[in-house]
């Protein structure tokens, strides 16, 4: 049985059978991965704490004929510092959900993994928890970079947005995510730019509308 090994972020964990879980990850070398973790939902399972959503883990996956099995998982970073902040969980969790919806197994893209890394690092760099408008802008900036990487980059040519919001969008597509923590502009400009990105996401092949903006607003407001 062939095995593959990777450093990956856990995007999602769903119940599968009585004590198993269906784990979705995004790996640095192999891209999106899906595998069954046997017995992981049993509270005595050794890997129980290593496969929580948003954890970065060193994983080994046994490639099977019908489905893959997660053989080994060891948390490299459990993101405990992020888990202590509801805003960070809303932000990072929402973006992980978007990555899951816009990617498919078997297509590796190191830039997508690096974007997850950058988003986590950006939130850690914040001196205090960002306002709802700034958090929404950060989510929009990460989404814009993701769309660009996956070939869905919007032009905003015909978008009905103001001059300042348009300028902000041009900058967001080419600067580090940390720029969103220091840029100054009226809240209205932040909201307008974020709304334009969210509208562009609806033109991508998503089965349903991303819950990110609503989740971020509900938790940070």
C-alpha angles and dihedrals in degrees: 000000000000120000133202127199129202148152105247145169116236105235099177143358120199131180114260119183118328104313103003131093134209105228124200117196140170113222131203093229105022104034119215115016131185123192142153116247107208116225093349093133090062106099090226093057113122092221095047096105094038097065103050113134114275093021116134107223143176102235138184117200127195109219110225136188096244101019139349124253126216104233101175134012126176121175113239090181124004090193089231091157090056093043090061090065119066091203092056091048091050092048100042094038092051092051092046087054090052092049089051092052097046101044134063133206118268097036113101120201118170091193091065091053090047089051090057088050092049093049092053091047092048093055091048089053092058111108090210134006109287121245118259090258094051093044090051089050091051090052089048092050092051090046091050091052090047093051090048092052093048095048099257098105110153121222097206086209094136098028115124098233134131126261095254093049090048091052090049092052091052090054095044093058093059107032134075116272090246088074088077090065094059107030114110123213138127115286089244090063091050091050093046094051092046092048090053091054092046090052089050090053089061088064092059122087096272119148091213139006115283113256094210103102094045092047094048092048093047094051101039099039 
